[in-house]
Amino acid sequence: PLYSSAASDVYKRQNLAHAKSAAARSNKRILTLFTGSDWCPPCQTFEAEVAHDQQFAGIFASSFVFYKCDWLRNTPQPPVVEQEVSRARREYGISQYPTLMVLNAEGEELDEVDGTRVRDQRNHDRGHR
């Protein structure tokens, strides 16, 4: 299903218009993950250790719709997906990966976080260095 709440599926939504619509219907904000899952080692680590973690998803699922903008360099994508990713990257001025951005249901940016800092803080809190 497109709108699954399972942690492993939390970032399956890759269409911003659908995420906006879901956020408006459910009165939630959008937690956007800008990533490069097939070329960016920090992105791969962030997704494995944080973004798809059951606890992470559980904390945010009640307040957020999840949207993933995955800029792939080595994996072919349908042209419509490439266009969506390019448009979103330009619209939000993304130049660092991974980036988490909080949007309202209209798609306006409310906050931005460098995903590597979230991962590093989480590892520090768990006693990893």
N, C-alpha and C positions, 0 to 999 in steps of 0.2 A: 504493500500500500504506500501511496505517496506521502501520507501524513502519519507515519508510524511514530510512536513515542519511545520505542525501544532504543537503548543507547547505541547499539550498533547501526541503527538506521537514522539517528538523530539528524545527521547532516546530508541526507539523501536529497533534500529539496534543493534544486539548482536553478530555479526560476524565480527571480525577484518579484515579478508580478504576482505569482502564486503565494509567495511568502507574505507580501503586503496584504493580499486578500485574506489569508488565513489569520494574520495578526489583527486586522480590522474586525473580522468576525468574532475572534476570541478575546478581544480587548487586551492584546499582549504587544510587547515590543519584539523586534527582530534581532536575534543574535547572529551576526554575519561572520563567517569564517572565510577570509581571503587566504587561499593556500595555493601551493604548487606541488601537488602530491606525487608527481612523477619525476621531479628534478630538484626539489628543495629539501635537503636533509633536516633542517630545523622544523619544516612543515610536517615531514613524515614522523618525526619524534613527537611533535605537539599532538598530532592526530592520534598516535598510538598511546601516548601517556596521559593526555588530558581530554581532548575533544570527544573521544568515544568512550570515555570512562563512565561507568554506571553512576557513580557519585556525582560527577560533574553534570551529567545530563539530568539527574534527579533534582539537583539544586535549582537548575535554570528552567526546566520544562514547564513549571507552573506559571512562569512569568514571560517566557519567550517562545517565539516560533524560530526555528533554526534554519538558516540559509547558508549554503556553501557555494562560494565562487572559486572554482578550482581551475587555475591557469595551467593547463597541461602543455608541456613542450615536446614530449616524446611519445604521447599517446594520441592517435587520431580521435577527433571528436566530430559529431555532426556539425555542419556549418551554423545551424541555429544556436547550438551551445557555444561555439566559438564566438559568435556575435554577442550573445548574452554576457559572456565573461569579459570580452573586450569593452563592451559598453559600461559594465559595472566598474571595472578597474579604472576607466577614464573618469566616470561620474564621481567616484569617491577618491580619486587621486592616489590610488594604492601603489606604493613603490617598495614596500617592505613586507616580507613574508616570513611567517604567518602573521596576519593581523586579524584581530577580533574587533568588530565594530557593532555598536548598538544603534539601531535605527528605530524610529517610530513607525507606525503603520503606513504613513505616507512616504516612507523611505528617507526621511530627513535624519542626518547623523546627529546622535545625542552624545556619543562617547566613542573613543577608540583606544585599544590596548595592543601593544606589541605582544604577540602570542608567545614569543620566547621568554619574555619576562614573567608571564603567567606560569609557564612550565617550570622556570627556574625557581620561582617563589614556592610553587607546590612541592618541588623536590626538597627545598630547604625546610619547609614545614614538616615534611615526612622524615627529615634527618638524613637525606641524601645530599651529597655534594658533588 
